[in-house]
Amino acid sequence: MPSLTVKRDADAEPAKIALSEKRRRHLPTCTVEQLRQRIRDGEYLVIIDGLVCKLNGFVDKHPGGPLAVLHMVGRDATDEVTSMHPREVVADVMPRWAVARFVADGSDRVSFVEDMQLPYSAARSAGGEPANLDYVAIQHDYRQLHARLQAEG
């Protein structure tokens, strides 16, 4: 079982997936192209805290329904996961799904599959997902808001 250290004070940083450094180092790496190929091959992969998490066995069990998972396939879901789940879920439950360390391509992209025609991509939102959303700006705004709310208590 991974080591666990969870801060509970109001000024705590968002929870991180609690994997020991040894286990993290022993996970294989996964590049953007490998991530894309594995998704093409049918894996539901989401990036959380720099780790690639395979959620195939969990997608139908997610309390928020399968769409909550499918919407994030091929994306960095760190902000969504840490804001929508209790710390214990992020720290204790997410480690079991980690299958690789993500090797970013140096870009600020949040989505690595926006150009792929995935069978469930129409389900990204009820009205379809606008193609011109600036995910980097949205993520930046979220992180600034999160920091401000933490500072204000």
Disulfide bonds with the S-S distance in Angstrom:
none
